[in-house]
């Protein structure tokens, strides 16, 4: 059996070049999309439209900066729930609507729903956990970061 690539994941040469150019090197200048476009022979509008299209097609799930939230006064934590299978979709909707939830993943484990909570202050984590527990009726298992590692990973598109 061979895996079938979905239409949304088929990339043209320009999309591949754009993705490769933006991994770890977004220009810090007044007109970054223009700078990217100049490197690739694209207009500013074309760069923005192509990025939007890649996001809409779910080829890219996110496009934005990565920063250490603690250095600007915020906090984040990895958290998990043990969700009964019959309630998984309903609970996922409840959790995902909260602005503190950065992303959510299903796992094959007793703790089958994992998500990241990100808040403007460290106290916001406890408040977000309380909100989730009240809304779902389930205990949240929080796993705060003990140590930080930086692993840069770039993938050729």
BAMIPA-703524 format. One record per residue: residue number from 0; residue in three letters; x, y, z of N, C-alpha, C in turn. Coordinates in Angstrom, 3 decimals. Layout:
<recs>
rec i->NUM, aa->ALA, n_u->X, n_v->Y, n_w->Z, ca_u->X, ca_v->Y, ca_w->Z, c_u->X, c_v->Y, c_w->Z
...
</recs>
This chain:
<recs>
rec i->0, aa->UNK, n_u->0.851, n_v->-1.176, n_w->0.000, ca_u->0.000, ca_v->0.000, ca_w->0.000, c_u->0.895, c_v->1.237, c_w->0.000
rec i->1, aa->UNK, n_u->0.589, n_v->2.204, n_w->-0.822, ca_u->1.353, ca_v->3.446, ca_w->-0.852, c_u->0.512, c_v->4.577, c_w->-0.305
rec i->2, aa->UNK, n_u->1.182, n_v->5.479, n_w->0.381, ca_u->0.484, ca_v->6.644, ca_w->0.930, c_u->0.159, c_v->7.605, c_w->-0.203
rec i->3, aa->UNK, n_u->-1.028, n_v->8.162, n_w->-0.168, ca_u->-1.435, ca_v->9.128, ca_w->-1.178, c_u->-1.249, c_v->10.523, c_w->-0.640
rec i->4, aa->UNK, n_u->-0.564, n_v->11.359, n_w->-1.393, ca_u->-0.364, ca_v->12.746, ca_w->-0.986, c_u->-1.629, c_v->13.536, c_w->-1.306
rec i->5, aa->UNK, n_u->-2.097, n_v->14.265, n_w->-0.320, ca_u->-3.301, ca_v->15.058, ca_w->-0.556, c_u->-2.960, c_v->16.221, c_w->-1.489
rec i->6, aa->UNK, n_u->-3.962, n_v->16.682, n_w->-2.207, ca_u->-3.784, ca_v->17.807, ca_w->-3.125, c_u->-3.231, c_v->19.020, c_w->-2.397
rec i->7, aa->UNK, n_u->-3.652, n_v->19.223, n_w->-1.146, ca_u->-3.217, ca_v->20.401, ca_w->-0.408, c_u->-1.720, c_v->20.383, c_w->-0.114
rec i->8, aa->UNK, n_u->-1.095, n_v->19.194, n_w->-0.128, ca_u->0.321, ca_v->19.097, ca_w->0.213, c_u->1.234, c_v->19.154, c_w->-1.012
rec i->9, aa->UNK, n_u->0.676, n_v->19.243, n_w->-2.215, ca_u->1.497, ca_v->19.337, ca_w->-3.417, c_u->2.009, c_v->20.773, c_w->-3.539
rec i->10, aa->UNK, n_u->3.331, n_v->20.916, n_w->-3.592, ca_u->3.955, ca_v->22.236, ca_w->-3.636, c_u->4.587, c_v->22.481, c_w->-4.987
rec i->11, aa->UNK, n_u->4.469, n_v->23.717, n_w->-5.479, ca_u->5.206, ca_v->24.066, ca_w->-6.690, c_u->6.603, c_v->24.545, c_w->-6.293
rec i->12, aa->UNK, n_u->7.455, n_v->24.774, n_w->-7.275, ca_u->8.847, ca_v->25.142, ca_w->-6.995, c_u->8.946, c_v->26.456, c_w->-6.223
rec i->13, aa->UNK, n_u->8.064, n_v->27.413, n_w->-6.513, ca_u->8.099, ca_v->28.698, ca_w->-5.820, c_u->7.697, c_v->28.539, c_w->-4.360
rec i->14, aa->UNK, n_u->6.675, n_v->27.711, n_w->-4.095, ca_u->6.273, ca_v->27.471, ca_w->-2.711, c_u->7.400, c_v->26.802, c_w->-1.928
rec i->15, aa->UNK, n_u->8.067, n_v->25.853, n_w->-2.553, ca_u->9.200, ca_v->25.185, ca_w->-1.899, c_u->10.310, c_v->26.195, c_w->-1.583
rec i->16, aa->UNK, n_u->10.628, n_v->27.036, n_w->-2.542, ca_u->11.677, ca_v->28.042, ca_w->-2.334, c_u->11.285, c_v->29.015, c_w->-1.222
rec i->17, aa->UNK, n_u->10.020, n_v->29.405, n_w->-1.182, ca_u->9.539, ca_v->30.324, ca_w->-0.146, c_u->9.657, c_v->29.688, c_w->1.244
rec i->18, aa->UNK, n_u->9.189, n_v->28.468, n_w->1.380, ca_u->9.267, ca_v->27.779, ca_w->2.671, c_u->10.727, c_v->27.633, c_w->3.103
rec i->19, aa->UNK, n_u->11.580, n_v->27.215, n_w->2.192, ca_u->12.995, ca_v->27.038, ca_w->2.527, c_u->13.651, c_v->28.357, c_w->2.914
rec i->20, aa->UNK, n_u->13.293, n_v->29.435, n_w->2.230, ca_u->13.901, ca_v->30.743, ca_w->2.498, c_u->13.486, c_v->31.313, c_w->3.851
rec i->21, aa->UNK, n_u->12.312, n_v->30.941, n_w->4.326, ca_u->11.795, ca_v->31.542, ca_w->5.554, c_u->12.127, c_v->30.758, c_w->6.826
rec i->22, aa->UNK, n_u->12.732, n_v->29.613, n_w->6.704, ca_u->13.073, ca_v->28.833, ca_w->7.897, c_u->14.318, c_v->29.411, c_w->8.551
rec i->23, aa->UNK, n_u->14.118, n_v->30.100, n_w->9.673, ca_u->15.229, ca_v->30.616, ca_w->10.449, c_u->15.868, c_v->31.867, c_w->9.904
rec i->24, aa->UNK, n_u->15.216, n_v->32.539, n_w->8.977, ca_u->15.865, ca_v->33.716, ca_w->8.424, c_u->14.926, c_v->34.803, c_w->7.961
rec i->25, aa->UNK, n_u->13.847, n_v->35.054, n_w->8.678, ca_u->12.928, ca_v->36.120, ca_w->8.286, c_u->13.622, c_v->37.458, c_w->8.468
rec i->26, aa->UNK, n_u->13.621, n_v->38.303, n_w->7.448, ca_u->14.346, ca_v->39.579, ca_w->7.530, c_u->13.759, c_v->40.524, c_w->8.584
rec i->27, aa->UNK, n_u->14.624, n_v->41.136, n_w->9.342, ca_u->14.215, ca_v->42.146, ca_w->10.320, c_u->14.484, c_v->43.510, c_w->9.709
rec i->28, aa->UNK, n_u->13.482, n_v->44.029, n_w->9.023, ca_u->13.608, ca_v->45.317, ca_w->8.347, c_u->12.214, c_v->45.922, c_w->8.204
rec i->29, aa->UNK, n_u->12.136, n_v->47.121, n_w->7.643, ca_u->10.846, ca_v->47.800, ca_w->7.503, c_u->9.871, c_v->47.063, c_w->6.593
rec i->30, aa->UNK, n_u->10.369, n_v->46.401, n_w->5.559, ca_u->9.507, ca_v->45.711, ca_w->4.606, c_u->10.011, c_v->44.279, c_w->4.386
rec i->31, aa->UNK, n_u->9.800, n_v->43.404, n_w->5.365, ca_u->10.366, ca_v->42.056, ca_w->5.265, c_u->9.805, c_v->41.223, c_w->4.121
rec i->32, aa->UNK, n_u->8.531, n_v->41.368, n_w->3.808, ca_u->7.961, ca_v->40.579, ca_w->2.714, c_u->8.533, c_v->41.019, c_w->1.363
rec i->33, aa->UNK, n_u->8.830, n_v->42.308, n_w->1.241, ca_u->9.472, ca_v->42.802, ca_w->0.023, c_u->10.880, c_v->42.225, c_w->-0.091
rec i->34, aa->UNK, n_u->11.607, n_v->42.208, n_w->1.040, ca_u->12.967, ca_v->41.661, ca_w->1.037, c_u->12.962, c_v->40.181, c_w->0.647
rec i->35, aa->UNK, n_u->12.015, n_v->39.419, n_w->1.169, ca_u->11.894, ca_v->38.006, ca_w->0.809, c_u->11.568, c_v->37.885, c_w->-0.672
rec i->36, aa->UNK, n_u->10.620, n_v->38.677, n_w->-1.117, ca_u->10.225, ca_v->38.642, ca_w->-2.526, c_u->11.379, c_v->38.954, c_w->-3.462
rec i->37, aa->UNK, n_u->12.195, n_v->39.943, n_w->-3.109, ca_u->13.336, ca_v->40.295, ca_w->-3.954, c_u->14.310, c_v->39.135, c_w->-4.094
rec i->38, aa->UNK, n_u->14.520, n_v->38.405, n_w->-2.999, ca_u->15.409, ca_v->37.233, ca_w->-3.051, c_u->14.865, c_v->36.139, c_w->-3.963
rec i->39, aa->UNK, n_u->13.530, n_v->36.049, n_w->-4.051, ca_u->12.900, ca_v->34.958, ca_w->-4.791, c_u->12.293, c_v->35.379, c_w->-6.122
rec i->40, aa->UNK, n_u->12.411, n_v->36.664, n_w->-6.454, ca_u->11.820, ca_v->37.140, ca_w->-7.699, c_u->10.302, c_v->37.265, c_w->-7.636
rec i->41, aa->UNK, n_u->9.784, n_v->37.594, n_w->-6.449, ca_u->8.344, ca_v->37.740, ca_w->-6.245, c_u->8.027, c_v->39.143, c_w->-5.762
rec i->42, aa->UNK, n_u->6.780, n_v->39.550, n_w->-5.938, ca_u->6.343, ca_v->40.823, ca_w->-5.370, c_u->5.972, c_v->40.620, c_w->-3.908
rec i->43, aa->UNK, n_u->5.868, n_v->41.703, n_w->-3.178, ca_u->5.424, ca_v->41.647, ca_w->-1.782, c_u->4.061, c_v->40.980, c_w->-1.684
rec i->44, aa->UNK, n_u->3.133, n_v->41.403, n_w->-2.548, ca_u->1.778, ca_v->40.844, ca_w->-2.525, c_u->1.788, c_v->39.351, c_w->-2.817
rec i->45, aa->UNK, n_u->2.657, n_v->38.912, n_w->-3.727, ca_u->2.728, ca_v->37.486, ca_w->-4.059, c_u->3.252, c_v->36.678, c_w->-2.875
rec i->46, aa->UNK, n_u->4.255, n_v->37.188, n_w->-2.170, ca_u->4.784, ca_v->36.491, ca_w->-0.994, c_u->3.673, c_v->36.320, c_w->0.039
rec i->47, aa->UNK, n_u->2.959, n_v->37.393, n_w->0.322, ca_u->1.894, ca_v->37.351, ca_w->1.335, c_u->0.774, c_v->36.415, c_w->0.887
rec i->48, aa->UNK, n_u->0.377, n_v->36.495, n_w->-0.379, ca_u->-0.703, ca_v->35.634, ca_w->-0.889, c_u->-0.299, c_v->34.160, c_w->-0.846
rec i->49, aa->UNK, n_u->0.946, n_v->33.876, n_w->-1.191, ca_u->1.406, ca_v->32.474, ca_w->-1.166, c_u->1.461, c_v->31.941, c_w->0.261
rec i->50, aa->UNK, n_u->1.915, n_v->32.752, n_w->1.200, ca_u->1.929, ca_v->32.313, ca_w->2.598, c_u->0.506, c_v->32.056, c_w->3.091
rec i->51, aa->UNK, n_u->-0.402, n_v->32.960, n_w->2.769, ca_u->-1.800, ca_v->32.785, ca_w->3.178, c_u->-2.370, c_v->31.501, c_w->2.580
rec i->52, aa->UNK, n_u->-2.069, n_v->31.239, n_w->1.326, ca_u->-2.547, ca_v->30.031, ca_w->0.657, c_u->-1.988, c_v->28.771, c_w->1.320
rec i->53, aa->UNK, n_u->-0.709, n_v->28.794, n_w->1.680, ca_u->-0.092, ca_v->27.644, ca_w->2.353, c_u->-0.737, c_v->27.400, c_w->3.720
rec i->54, aa->UNK, n_u->-1.092, n_v->28.463, n_w->4.412, ca_u->-1.778, ca_v->28.331, ca_w->5.697, c_u->-3.200, c_v->27.799, c_w->5.509
rec i->55, aa->UNK, n_u->-3.916, n_v->28.330, n_w->4.528, ca_u->-5.287, ca_v->27.889, ca_w->4.266, c_u->-5.332, c_v->26.421, c_w->3.874
rec i->56, aa->UNK, n_u->-4.330, n_v->25.961, n_w->3.110, ca_u->-4.271, ca_v->24.565, ca_w->2.675, c_u->-3.722, c_v->23.651, c_w->3.765
rec i->57, aa->UNK, n_u->-3.309, n_v->24.237, n_w->4.895, ca_u->-2.746, ca_v->23.498, ca_w->6.029, c_u->-1.398, c_v->22.864, c_w->5.693
rec i->58, aa->UNK, n_u->-0.736, n_v->23.370, n_w->4.642, ca_u->0.641, ca_v->22.949, ca_w->4.372, c_u->1.512, c_v->23.495, c_w->5.498
rec i->59, aa->UNK, n_u->1.265, n_v->24.762, n_w->5.858, ca_u->1.863, ca_v->25.371, ca_w->7.043, c_u->0.759, c_v->25.468, c_w->8.086
rec i->60, aa->UNK, n_u->1.065, n_v->25.107, n_w->9.315, ca_u->0.059, ca_v->25.233, ca_w->10.370, c_u->0.212, c_v->26.533, c_w->11.133
rec i->61, aa->UNK, n_u->1.372, n_v->27.154, n_w->10.985, ca_u->1.637, ca_v->28.394, ca_w->11.704, c_u->2.736, c_v->29.144, c_w->10.980
rec i->62, aa->UNK, n_u->2.627, n_v->30.474, n_w->10.954, ca_u->3.699, ca_v->31.311, ca_w->10.445, c_u->3.811, c_v->32.496, c_w->11.376
rec i->63, aa->UNK, n_u->4.895, n_v->32.569, n_w->12.101, ca_u->5.079, ca_v->33.651, ca_w->13.048, c_u->6.348, c_v->33.446, c_w->13.842
rec i->64, aa->UNK, n_u->6.653, n_v->34.405, n_w->14.688, ca_u->7.897, ca_v->34.327, ca_w->15.457, c_u->7.816, c_v->33.293, c_w->16.580
rec i->65, aa->UNK, n_u->8.974, n_v->32.805, n_w->16.951, ca_u->9.115, ca_v->31.957, ca_w->18.128, c_u->9.937, c_v->32.773, c_w->19.118
rec i->66, aa->UNK, n_u->9.445, n_v->32.906, n_w->20.338, ca_u->10.189, ca_v->33.663, ca_w->21.325, c_u->9.988, c_v->33.041, c_w->22.702
rec i->67, aa->UNK, n_u->10.847, n_v->33.390, n_w->23.615, ca_u->10.753, ca_v->32.881, ca_w->24.975, c_u->9.785, c_v->33.759, c_w->25.757
rec i->68, aa->UNK, n_u->8.602, n_v->33.248, n_w->25.970, ca_u->7.535, ca_v->34.024, ca_w->26.589, c_u->7.896, c_v->34.477, c_w->28.003
rec i->69, aa->UNK, n_u->8.710, n_v->33.692, n_w->28.706, ca_u->9.083, ca_v->34.065, ca_w->30.075, c_u->9.904, c_v->35.352, c_w->30.104
rec i->70, aa->UNK, n_u->10.650, n_v->35.614, n_w->29.047, ca_u->11.492, ca_v->36.814, ca_w->29.020, c_u->10.674, c_v->38.097, c_w->28.868
rec i->71, aa->UNK, n_u->9.413, n_v->37.973, n_w->28.500, ca_u->8.540, ca_v->39.146, ca_w->28.417, c_u->7.449, c_v->39.096, c_w->29.485
rec i->72, aa->UNK, n_u->7.663, n_v->38.247, n_w->30.512, ca_u->6.759, ca_v->38.214, ca_w->31.649, c_u->5.662, c_v->37.173, c_w->31.592
rec i->73, aa->UNK, n_u->5.581, n_v->36.414, n_w->30.522, ca_u->4.528, ca_v->35.418, ca_w->30.383, c_u->4.959, c_v->34.047, c_w->30.870
rec i->74, aa->UNK, n_u->4.115, n_v->33.068, n_w->30.587, ca_u->4.400, ca_v->31.701, ca_w->31.006, c_u->3.733, c_v->30.733, c_w->30.037
rec i->75, aa->UNK, n_u->4.284, n_v->29.531, n_w->29.979, ca_u->3.606, ca_v->28.468, ca_w->29.254, c_u->3.898, c_v->27.146, c_w->29.929
rec i->76, aa->UNK, n_u->3.036, n_v->26.183, n_w->29.653, ca_u->3.177, ca_v->24.860, ca_w->30.257, c_u->2.549, c_v->23.832, c_w->29.320
rec i->77, aa->UNK, n_u->3.165, n_v->22.665, n_w->29.273, ca_u->2.576, ca_v->21.532, ca_w->28.576, c_u->1.558, c_v->20.910, c_w->29.518
rec i->78, aa->UNK, n_u->0.385, n_v->20.598, n_w->29.009, ca_u->-0.677, ca_v->20.051, ca_w->29.852, c_u->-1.360, c_v->18.898, c_w->29.132
rec i->79, aa->UNK, n_u->-2.036, n_v->18.075, n_w->29.905, ca_u->-2.715, ca_v->16.913, ca_w->29.322, c_u->-4.008, c_v->16.627, c_w->30.067
rec i->80, aa->UNK, n_u->-4.889, n_v->15.950, n_w->29.348, ca_u->-6.148, ca_v->15.473, ca_w->29.911, c_u->-6.302, c_v->13.993, c_w->29.587
rec i->81, aa->UNK, n_u->-7.018, n_v->13.285, n_w->30.438, ca_u->-7.432, ca_v->11.918, ca_w->30.147, c_u->-8.908, c_v->12.005, c_w->29.776
rec i->82, aa->UNK, n_u->-9.170, n_v->11.953, n_w->28.473, ca_u->-10.517, ca_v->12.208, ca_w->27.968, c_u->-11.170, c_v->10.888, c_w->27.550
rec i->83, aa->UNK, n_u->-12.371, n_v->10.608, n_w->28.044, ca_u->-13.080, ca_v->9.419, ca_w->27.557, c_u->-13.265, c_v->9.523, c_w->26.034
rec i->84, aa->UNK, n_u->-13.003, n_v->8.435, n_w->25.347, ca_u->-13.036, ca_v->8.449, ca_w->23.879, c_u->-14.349, c_v->9.013, c_w->23.335
rec i->85, aa->UNK, n_u->-15.453, n_v->8.648, n_w->23.938, ca_u->-16.760, ca_v->9.111, ca_w->23.449, c_u->-16.912, c_v->10.626, c_w->23.545
rec i->86, aa->UNK, n_u->-16.149, n_v->11.267, n_w->24.433, ca_u->-16.245, ca_v->12.721, ca_w->24.635, c_u->-15.096, c_v->13.498, c_w->23.994
rec i->87, aa->UNK, n_u->-14.210, n_v->12.816, n_w->23.288, ca_u->-12.978, ca_v->13.465, ca_w->22.839, c_u->-13.251, c_v->14.713, c_w->21.992
rec i->88, aa->UNK, n_u->-14.084, n_v->14.617, n_w->20.998, ca_u->-14.340, ca_v->15.761, ca_w->20.106, c_u->-14.991, c_v->16.918, c_w->20.855
rec i->89, aa->UNK, n_u->-15.935, n_v->16.606, n_w->21.721, ca_u->-16.611, ca_v->17.652, ca_w->22.498, c_u->-15.622, c_v->18.371, c_w->23.423
rec i->90, aa->UNK, n_u->-14.782, n_v->17.625, n_w->24.091, ca_u->-13.787, ca_v->18.213, ca_w->24.994, c_u->-12.756, c_v->19.011, c_w->24.195
rec i->91, aa->UNK, n_u->-12.349, n_v->18.487, n_w->23.039, ca_u->-11.384, ca_v->19.207, ca_w->22.189, c_u->-11.939, c_v->20.572, c_w->21.797
rec i->92, aa->UNK, n_u->-13.217, n_v->20.647, n_w->21.465, ca_u->-13.837, ca_v->21.932, ca_w->21.111, c_u->-13.802, c_v->22.896, c_w->22.290
rec i->93, aa->UNK, n_u->-14.079, n_v->22.401, n_w->23.476, ca_u->-14.070, ca_v->23.246, ca_w->24.677, c_u->-12.662, c_v->23.784, c_w->24.926
rec i->94, aa->UNK, n_u->-11.675, n_v->22.908, n_w->24.870, ca_u->-10.291, ca_v->23.298, ca_w->25.139, c_u->-9.773, c_v->24.247, c_w->24.063
rec i->95, aa->UNK, n_u->-10.015, n_v->23.914, n_w->22.810, ca_u->-9.441, ca_v->24.683, ca_w->21.699, c_u->-9.980, c_v->26.096, c_w->21.572
rec i->96, aa->UNK, n_u->-11.150, n_v->26.367, n_w->22.115, ca_u->-11.732, ca_v->27.703, ca_w->22.004, c_u->-11.069, c_v->28.700, c_w->22.958
rec i->97, aa->UNK, n_u->-10.366, n_v->28.191, n_w->23.964, ca_u->-9.747, ca_v->29.073, ca_w->24.945, c_u->-8.527, c_v->29.780, c_w->24.356
rec i->98, aa->UNK, n_u->-8.412, n_v->31.085, n_w->24.544, ca_u->-7.283, ca_v->31.820, ca_w->23.958, c_u->-5.931, c_v->31.413, c_w->24.539
rec i->99, aa->UNK, n_u->-5.921, n_v->30.813, n_w->25.707, ca_u->-4.658, ca_v->30.393, ca_w->26.327, c_u->-4.091, c_v->29.118, c_w->25.707
rec i->100, aa->UNK, n_u->-4.887, n_v->28.399, n_w->24.934, ca_u->-4.447, ca_v->27.133, ca_w->24.336, c_u->-3.748, c_v->27.422, c_w->23.018
rec i->101, aa->UNK, n_u->-2.439, n_v->27.147, n_w->23.013, ca_u->-1.638, ca_v->27.431, ca_w->21.821, c_u->-1.837, c_v->26.364, c_w->20.754
rec i->102, aa->UNK, n_u->-1.812, n_v->25.109, n_w->21.105, ca_u->-2.086, ca_v->24.017, ca_w->20.178, c_u->-2.433, c_v->22.771, c_w->20.969
rec i->103, aa->UNK, n_u->-3.077, n_v->21.820, n_w->20.304, ca_u->-3.649, ca_v->20.663, ca_w->20.968, c_u->-3.395, c_v->19.425, c_w->20.095
rec i->104, aa->UNK, n_u->-2.958, n_v->18.338, n_w->20.730, ca_u->-2.644, ca_v->17.113, ca_w->20.001, c_u->-3.305, c_v->15.902, c_w->20.641
rec i->105, aa->UNK, n_u->-3.778, n_v->14.995, n_w->19.813, ca_u->-4.306, ca_v->13.712, ca_w->20.277, c_u->-3.135, c_v->12.732, c_w->20.373
rec i->106, aa->UNK, n_u->-3.098, n_v->11.949, n_w->21.442, ca_u->-2.035, ca_v->10.965, ca_w->21.643, c_u->-2.641, c_v->9.607, c_w->22.007
rec i->107, aa->UNK, n_u->-1.937, n_v->8.565, n_w->21.632, ca_u->-2.330, ca_v->7.206, ca_w->21.995, c_u->-1.698, c_v->6.903, c_w->23.343
rec i->108, aa->UNK, n_u->-2.367, n_v->7.264, n_w->24.404, ca_u->-1.848, ca_v->7.150, ca_w->25.761, c_u->-3.030, c_v->7.347, c_w->26.697
rec i->109, aa->UNK, n_u->-2.889, n_v->6.954, n_w->27.949, ca_u->-3.966, ca_v->7.213, ca_w->28.917, c_u->-4.281, c_v->8.712, c_w->28.962
rec i->110, aa->UNK, n_u->-3.222, n_v->9.543, n_w->28.950, ca_u->-3.413, ca_v->10.989, ca_w->28.787, c_u->-3.444, c_v->11.234, c_w->27.282
rec i->111, aa->UNK, n_u->-4.635, n_v->11.261, n_w->26.728, ca_u->-4.772, ca_v->11.249, ca_w->25.268, c_u->-4.953, c_v->12.622, c_w->24.619
rec i->112, aa->UNK, n_u->-5.048, n_v->13.677, n_w->25.405, ca_u->-5.131, ca_v->15.028, ca_w->24.844, c_u->-4.030, c_v->15.879, c_w->25.478
rec i->113, aa->UNK, n_u->-3.115, n_v->16.360, n_w->24.646, ca_u->-1.989, ca_v->17.180, ca_w->25.102, c_u->-2.089, c_v->18.548, c_w->24.451
rec i->114, aa->UNK, n_u->-1.832, n_v->19.592, n_w->25.222, ca_u->-1.920, ca_v->20.945, ca_w->24.685, c_u->-0.942, c_v->21.842, c_w->25.429
rec i->115, aa->UNK, n_u->-0.663, n_v->22.978, n_w->24.826, ca_u->0.225, ca_v->23.965, ca_w->25.439, c_u->-0.619, c_v->25.148, c_w->25.886
rec i->116, aa->UNK, n_u->-0.424, n_v->25.548, n_w->27.133, ca_u->-1.065, ca_v->26.751, ca_w->27.652, c_u->-0.039, c_v->27.874, c_w->27.646
rec i->117, aa->UNK, n_u->-0.411, n_v->29.017, n_w->27.120, ca_u->0.465, ca_v->30.194, ca_w->27.101, c_u->-0.332, c_v->31.372, c_w->27.649
rec i->118, aa->UNK, n_u->0.255, n_v->32.046, n_w->28.636, ca_u->-0.448, ca_v->33.155, ca_w->29.278, c_u->0.477, c_v->34.359, c_w->29.436
rec i->119, aa->UNK, n_u->-0.130, n_v->35.526, n_w->29.639, ca_u->0.638, ca_v->36.769, ca_w->29.766, c_u->1.420, c_v->36.860, c_w->31.064
rec i->120, aa->UNK, n_u->0.974, n_v->36.118, n_w->32.084, ca_u->1.663, ca_v->36.133, ca_w->33.383, c_u->1.725, c_v->34.703, c_w->33.908
rec i->121, aa->UNK, n_u->2.671, n_v->34.405, n_w->34.792, ca_u->2.712, ca_v->33.065, ca_w->35.386, c_u->1.410, c_v->32.695, c_w->36.109
rec i->122, aa->UNK, n_u->0.769, n_v->33.653, n_w->36.749, ca_u->-0.488, ca_v->33.383, ca_w->37.450, c_u->-1.596, c_v->32.965, c_w->36.486
rec i->123, aa->UNK, n_u->-1.464, n_v->33.356, n_w->35.234, ca_u->-2.472, ca_v->32.998, ca_w->34.238, c_u->-2.562, c_v->31.508, c_w->33.969
rec i->124, aa->UNK, n_u->-1.474, n_v->30.779, n_w->34.207, ca_u->-1.489, ca_v->29.332, ca_w->33.977, c_u->-2.496, c_v->28.664, c_w->34.911
rec i->125, aa->UNK, n_u->-2.419, n_v->28.974, n_w->36.197, ca_u->-3.345, ca_v->28.379, ca_w->37.167, c_u->-4.790, c_v->28.741, c_w->36.824
rec i->126, aa->UNK, n_u->-5.011, n_v->29.978, n_w->36.422, ca_u->-6.366, ca_v->30.412, ca_w->36.060, c_u->-6.867, c_v->29.648, c_w->34.833
rec i->127, aa->UNK, n_u->-6.005, n_v->29.444, n_w->33.846, ca_u->-6.396, ca_v->28.709, ca_w->32.637, c_u->-6.712, c_v->27.260, c_w->32.976
rec i->128, aa->UNK, n_u->-5.900, n_v->26.654, n_w->33.837, ca_u->-6.151, ca_v->25.272, ca_w->34.250, c_u->-7.496, c_v->25.178, c_w->34.968
rec i->129, aa->UNK, n_u->-7.775, n_v->26.114, n_w->35.849, ca_u->-9.066, ca_v->26.127, ca_w->36.552, c_u->-10.227, c_v->26.238, c_w->35.570
rec i->130, aa->UNK, n_u->-10.072, n_v->27.098, n_w->34.561, ca_u->-11.124, ca_v->27.265, ca_w->33.541, c_u->-11.382, c_v->25.954, c_w->32.805
rec i->131, aa->UNK, n_u->-10.303, n_v->25.288, n_w->32.415, ca_u->-10.440, ca_v->24.035, ca_w->31.665, c_u->-11.084, c_v->22.964, c_w->32.535
rec i->132, aa->UNK, n_u->-10.641, n_v->22.857, n_w->33.776, ca_u->-11.223, ca_v->21.861, ca_w->34.673, c_u->-12.708, c_v->22.126, c_w->34.915
rec i->133, aa->UNK, n_u->-13.066, n_v->23.394, n_w->35.088, ca_u->-14.478, ca_v->23.736, ca_w->35.305, c_u->-15.316, c_v->23.453, c_w->34.061
rec i->134, aa->UNK, n_u->-14.779, n_v->23.753, n_w->32.893, ca_u->-15.535, ca_v->23.580, ca_w->31.643, c_u->-15.657, c_v->22.126, c_w->31.218
rec i->135, aa->UNK, n_u->-14.640, n_v->21.310, n_w->31.544, ca_u->-14.640, ca_v->19.920, ca_w->31.079, c_u->-15.019, c_v->18.915, c_w->32.159
rec i->136, aa->UNK, n_u->-14.858, n_v->19.299, n_w->33.421, ca_u->-15.084, ca_v->18.351, ca_w->34.502, c_u->-13.958, c_v->17.339, c_w->34.652
rec i->137, aa->UNK, n_u->-12.823, n_v->17.606, n_w->34.002, ca_u->-11.683, ca_v->16.692, ca_w->34.033, c_u->-10.474, c_v->17.371, c_w->34.665
rec i->138, aa->UNK, n_u->-9.641, n_v->16.605, n_w->35.391, ca_u->-8.425, ca_v->17.201, ca_w->35.945, c_u->-7.382, c_v->17.446, c_w->34.856
rec i->139, aa->UNK, n_u->-6.717, n_v->18.575, n_w->34.941, ca_u->-5.634, ca_v->18.915, ca_w->34.017, c_u->-4.317, c_v->18.511, c_w->34.675
rec i->140, aa->UNK, n_u->-3.500, n_v->17.788, n_w->33.930, ca_u->-2.160, ca_v->17.423, ca_w->34.384, c_u->-1.189, c_v->18.400, c_w->33.740
rec i->141, aa->UNK, n_u->-0.515, n_v->19.199, n_w->34.559, ca_u->0.398, ca_v->20.232, ca_w->34.050, c_u->1.847, c_v->19.761, c_w->34.192
rec i->142, aa->UNK, n_u->2.625, n_v->19.991, n_w->33.157, ca_u->4.029, ca_v->19.596, ca_w->33.131, c_u->4.887, c_v->20.820, c_w->32.818
rec i->143, aa->UNK, n_u->5.255, n_v->21.577, n_w->33.846, ca_u->6.069, ca_v->22.773, ca_w->33.599, c_u->7.467, c_v->22.402, c_w->33.107
rec i->144, aa->UNK, n_u->8.053, n_v->23.319, n_w->32.382, ca_u->9.396, ca_v->23.120, ca_w->31.847, c_u->10.393, c_v->23.094, c_w->32.998
rec i->145, aa->UNK, n_u->11.265, n_v->22.101, n_w->32.994, ca_u->12.321, ca_v->22.024, ca_w->33.991, c_u->13.625, c_v->22.594, c_w->33.452
rec i->146, aa->UNK, n_u->13.865, n_v->22.378, n_w->32.183, ca_u->15.086, ca_v->22.829, ca_w->31.537, c_u->14.742, c_v->23.189, c_w->30.098
rec i->147, aa->UNK, n_u->15.466, n_v->24.123, n_w->29.528, ca_u->15.197, ca_v->24.521, ca_w->28.146, c_u->16.357, c_v->24.128, c_w->27.246
rec i->148, aa->UNK, n_u->15.986, n_v->23.614, n_w->26.083, ca_u->16.964, ca_v->23.243, ca_w->25.059, c_u->16.577, c_v->23.935, c_w->23.763
rec i->149, aa->UNK, n_u->17.554, n_v->24.307, n_w->22.978, ca_u->17.275, ca_v->24.858, ca_w->21.657, c_u->17.765, c_v->23.867, c_w->20.620
rec i->150, aa->UNK, n_u->16.836, n_v->23.368, n_w->19.818, ca_u->17.177, ca_v->22.453, ca_w->18.751, c_u->16.633, c_v->23.078, c_w->17.470
rec i->151, aa->UNK, n_u->17.510, n_v->23.563, n_w->16.641, ca_u->17.059, ca_v->24.154, ca_w->15.385, c_u->16.888, c_v->23.054, c_w->14.362
rec i->152, aa->UNK, n_u->15.709, n_v->23.025, n_w->13.765, ca_u->15.425, ca_v->21.998, ca_w->12.765, c_u->14.888, c_v->22.682, c_w->11.521
rec i->153, aa->UNK, n_u->15.568, n_v->22.504, n_w->10.431, ca_u->15.112, ca_v->23.051, ca_w->9.151, c_u->14.861, c_v->21.877, c_w->8.215
rec i->154, aa->UNK, n_u->13.737, n_v->21.913, n_w->7.534, ca_u->13.377, ca_v->20.857, ca_w->6.608, c_u->13.318, c_v->21.416, c_w->5.190
rec i->155, aa->UNK, n_u->13.912, n_v->20.715, n_w->4.257, ca_u->13.777, ca_v->21.133, ca_w->2.862, c_u->12.387, c_v->20.799, c_w->2.372
rec i->156, aa->UNK, n_u->11.726, n_v->21.810, n_w->1.851, ca_u->10.366, ca_v->21.602, ca_w->1.338, c_u->10.425, c_v->20.930, c_w->-0.022
</recs>
